[in-house]
Amino acid sequence: MRDVMTISAQELEQDAGIQEPTLIHRPLPKYGTRKKIWIDIDNSPHVPFFLPIIEELDDQGFELILTARNMQQVCELLKFFQLPCKVVGGHCKNKLLKVLYNCGRALQLAPTAALRPDLAISHGSRAQLLICKALGIPTMMLHDYEHSTKTGFLEADWILMPDLIPDGAMSKKTNRVMKYPGLKEDVYIPRFQPDPSILTRLGISKDNLLVTLRPPATDAHYHNPESDILFAETLRLLSSHPKVRAVVLPRYARQGQQLRTDWSDLISSGRMAVPAAPLDGLNLIWFSDLVISGGGTMNREAAALGVPVYSIFRGKLGAVDRYLAENGRLVMIENARDVHSKIKLVRWNRPAKPEDRNCPALQCIVGHILSVLESRDRGRSRVQLQVPKKTDPRIGRAYSGSYSE
């Protein structure tokens, strides 16, 4: 946020028990009596995603409690976007110990939960869900990939997902499932403003073909080693084209170190770069000629911007990516043969600016949050979607309706 304090990298990495979670205050609430909303940022893509939601809720007059997990590049992105947030816990690499680790982080979050927020929101934070269930705090969990939603026997009170995902895919309690239009990335992409200076900073000339790559999420429970094979084959393909300049964005420091070791010759030749500091991912995507990624968020960001994009993700295909592939906005790479036959190393005919799209995803998500809070205030058994001010009027029609509480 631009009008609140900023924090240093050292502060971001402090232990959970030293300071209280960050609270953002406003003197005159616009939404009745002041209420507390706790947002727990669980992974790197959730920093830019929640930023406009936080600003909208702040503008509505809510008291916001912000925590985050030290996962992948979360801390660096919090600093990059100047978002004050208390970092609690980190990431467990051992898949067998993740359940115990989530329980441990849930205990670390207990002081935050003790602030008794009126609603706890996350994009898949299992630890927040655990502590809130233990203390009876209402929860809302967002998802956009239906194959990573299992949290044992626990389920959030409300689930919010893109309307591209079929009913019943996230929860059998469909009366607790809310939807928003488009992609998760549509929440923040409309704010994007291109900055061509990134090309100079990266040493990219007009003659170069810029390719942005994102390695597979090797620590994720849904990771398929086939993605690693496709990633290596993709780099071999790019290395055979002298005009190509590859910018690889590692997910964490260990992965970056491994890339610099395995591809040292390509890096020393100046044809591949592994940035040491965070970049504006949307800006890099916009000025790329194509994007190749082993994950979901960067693929969908590229698709939303209209940039040619190829997915080397080999886990279970989600409904959102399936929709993009079926509509020609995402090309799936399934084997080494596809790397050479499907990936087109040609210059993208970039428009002067991104398409001006009025996507109502942000307004719809905020409207659902307001609706849940109002329903609890009035003791209603049904939740009616509340549309915040300055909202596209289509929201009230297309996403009006009620949900059982």
Secondary structure by P-SEA (a helix, b strand, c coil): cccbbbbccccccccccccccbbbbbcccccccbbbbbbbbccccccccaaaaaaaaaaaccbbbbbbccccaaaaaaaaabbbbbbcbbbbccccaaaaaaaaaaaaaaaaaaacccbbbccccaaaaaaaaaabbbbbbbbccccccccccccccbbbbcccccccccccccccbbbbcccccccccccbbbbcccccccccccccbbbbbbccccccccccaaaaaaaaaaaaaaaacccbbbbbbbccaaaaaaaaaacaaaaaaccccccccccaaaaaaaacccccccccaaaaaaaaaccbbbbcccccccaaaaaaaaaccbbbbccaaaaacccccccccccccccccccaaaaaaaaaaaaaaaaaaaccccccccccccccccccccccccccc
